[in-house]
Amino acid sequence: MSRSYYPNYYTPTPPREVKGGIKAQTKRGGFGKSWWAKRWIAVLESFNIGARLGRGRSYARRGQVVSIAIAKGSISAAVQGTRAKPYDVAITVKTLSGPEWDKIIKALSEQVIFAAKLLAGEISDDIEDVFKEQKISLFPQKLKDLQTTCSCPDWSNPCKHIAAVYYLLGEEFDRDPFLIFKLRGMDRDELVKGLGHVNGDRRKKGGKAAISIGKLEPASVPVPEPLPEDPDLFWRSHVPGQVEEKEVSIPRLPGALVKRLGSFPLWRGREHFVESLENVYSTASSAGLDVYLGTRD
């Protein structure tokens, strides 16, 4: 019998503190910035599990999730609750069949924008239309498309431990949208390879290829500076007589490169990753400028 029949049966107690748990990067408000991450969260919130959603958000932000492993069509996690041993969480997502993926890949290859955005780490806003045209859904739509279990004593499903994992997955989708495809049965390499095969076959038949995967790979990677011919010069901090005096200033945006890289996957620190590095970069830039100008040893 469900505990909902006994409103005074269960008194919530604070969970055990976790050291090194996976901690959400969002401090307040909704989880996920991209539309695809928000769509995933919407699936969870459509279950109408009430207060457990709020406790799940709290668990995610406190770092109560000990581990998360993502495989094709499945997620396994450990979440620390009130008991000494973390609870085991399992989420199974209905994967698409091989023929279904063949249809999707063929449809995606018809328009360059889809492959271009995917290779840039984004999902086009109208990619769901491609799935719908094939009568297939990118995101789980029905409750039976998701199967969730937790070893906790809460008989409600999903419970707050499952909800915490859902919210953290939303943040991971922001960082790596290919995880959505992986949960539906196809990882990034397979998807990119499939798009390449479709266009390769099209070229062999004399048709016009809609996209060229090779040309869509990121082309903005800087060319590395060639190594010096003299091995001794490699280990020197500088080559005397070859240092040019240039204007030096503190960057206007601290940690710009780190911000371009995005959030750290499954962050486990107690402090916010990017904000913490902003302070480090600001302090280091000021100190470096003083050293360069000779005002500090």
Number of C-alpha atoms within 10 A of each C-alpha: 6 8 12 11 8 9 8 8 8 10 6 7 8 8 15 14 13 16 12 15 23 26 23 30 22 16 13 9 7 12 22 23 14 17 14 22 22 18 15 21 21 12 17 18 14 11 13 11 16 10 10 19 23 14 17 23 25 17 28 26 22 19 24 28 30 18 19 17 10 14 15 18 20 20 19 18 20 23 30 23 21 15 10 9 11 21 21 17 24 19 19 19 20 17 21 18 11 11 9 14 20 15 15 21 22 15 17 20 22 16 13 15 16 21 26 20 14 18 17 12 14 18 20 15 12 9 13 16 13 18 20 12 12 14 10 17 15 19 19 18 11 10 12 11 12 17 14 18 18 23 14 20 8 14 14 15 16 23 22 27 32 28 26 26 27 25 25 28 24 26 25 22 20 22 22 17 20 22 21 23 18 20 23 24 20 21 16 17 10 12 19 15 12 17 23 20 16 20 21 17 12 14 13 10 10 8 11 11 19 16 22 16 19 9 9 15 13 10 8 6 7 6 6 6 6 6 9 9 8 8 9 8 12 12 8 9 7 10 9 7 6 7 8 6 6 6 5 10 10 14 12 8 11 20 18 13 9 14 15 8 9 13 17 14 11 19 19 20 16 15 12 17 17 18 12 12 16 17 13 13 17 17 12 14 16 13 16 16 15 13 12 11 11 9 9 10 8
